[in-house]
Amino acid sequence: MEENQSGDFKRELGLLDGTMLVVGSMIGSGIFIVSADIARQVGSAGWLTLIWLISGIITMIAAVSYGELSAMFPKAGGQYVYLKEAYNKLIAFLYGWSFFAVIQTGTIAAVGVGFSKFAAYLIPSLSDENILYELGSFKLNVAQIVSIITIALLTYVNSRGVKNSKILQTVLTVIKILSLFGLIIFGFLLAAKAEIWNANWSDAWNTRSFNTDTGSWLPIGGTALLTGISAAMVGSLFSSDAWVGVTFIAGEIKNPKRNVGLSLFLGTFIVTVIYVLTNLMYLAVIPLDEIATAKSDRVAVVASQYTFGDMGTIIIALMIMISTFACNNGLIMAGARVYYTMAKDGLFLKKAANLNSASVPEWALWVQCIWASLLCLTGKYGDLLDFVIIIVLIFYILTIYGIFILRKKMPEVERPYKAFGYPVLPLVYIVIASAVCVSLLITKFSTCGWGVLIMLTGIPIYYATKPKE
């Protein structure tokens, strides 16, 4: 494709598209799986529901706080731009570096693998046990190939222009929302049993943790409980992440000063409601012990089998395939806009600053595709999520603190939309997210420590590659 010399994005996305991008990027496979791990960590219906609710609320606080920033800087690059304006180019570069090295590409790889895992339900030969090639400790399996093909396919669709990817995103996300509501409603109507619900809630706040080796529960309190809660929140926060993607494509949104903030609020609100209702449905259908011990953590499969019988497994596999496909489309679309903006600042590969004739950063899209595909081959997705969530939280904290800095630094700039509940709610977010970060570093240092290290390796890279002033 020849290049678009004027170098401007086309504003082709409305409020519905923005909201669907937020919802579509947030709902991947987490809600279908993560509740099993949370149940093992805290062992009670009340805490399981509360953890999803707290994660949803702090995500909404963060999202509505970002509304102020998105209205001040309604251009491509989103969070990267906010960090640059509030702090400096180094902090913005560290974000962009981490974003390219693990945050966005690692998430794309993990979601791609989620897709292939459930595709193997329908076509068993696509499984990760079907190994094609071995060299030392490296094994190449069919599931990895499937994930890479889906990432490349979506990158190609996105390189042809924002209109195609927008239609794909909106259609798949609407299907995803309707099918999740279908699962919730049919679960309650067909499979909910009063005795299961009552048994799950009879001891709603009694915390205990599940020992997978002995298969028994142990009561927990104090620091063990705090550790359990923060470990449990990794999954729910990760499942509630990626809402920030809509800020990256602000350059392509109509009336961005209004629509970016609104789609952030509407999207995170819709997802929080869906997540809490889904978990209440799990608790009405499945005894808590079964939630904690679901095979491969696939809680939704268990719920669906109770609801639809043998067909349940196939229904969920199809839902998750649609869900992860839409999720990756949103992630791929949004990610490339950050590298484009960085390249414009001279902080990324030069060619990423070009738009093709369809007004999309095609080169940035393909670089992202190649790196995410390589991450698919590492096979360490659980570790990738731990790497990612700590860096993501650190930059959310910095960005939200940036609102306070920018109010002092740029008091005269027009703010068509102000952070809701300022300064109290943004501070609540900073405190809770900081507490989660600290406990993650204490409890999961081996993986989260690597995440922080990857971020810090950006400092020498920044000084080595920085254009001379």
ABEGO torsion letter per residue (X at the ends): XBBBAAGBBBBABBAAAAAAAAAAAABBAAAAAAAAAAAAAAGBAAAAAAAAAAAAAAAAAAAAAAAAAAAABBBBGEAAAAAAAABBAAAAAAAAAAAAAAAAAAAAAAAAAAAAAAAAAABAAABAABBABBBEABBBBAAAAAAAAAAAAAAAAAAAEAAAAAAAAAAAAAAAAAAAAAAAAAAAAAABBAAAAAAAAABAABBBBBBAAAGBBBBBBEAAAAAAAAAAAAAAAAAABGAAAAAAAAAABBGAAAAAAAAAAAAAAAAAAAAAAAAAAAAAABBAAAAAABBGGBAAAAAAAAAAEAAAAAAAAAAAAAAAAAAAAAAAAAAAAAAAAAAAAGABBAAAABBBAAGBBAAAAAAAAAAAAAAAAAGBAAAAAAAAAAAAAAAAAAAAAAAAAAAAABAABBBABBBBGOAAAAAAAAAAAAAAAAAAAAAAAAAAAAAAAAAAAAAAAAAAABBBX
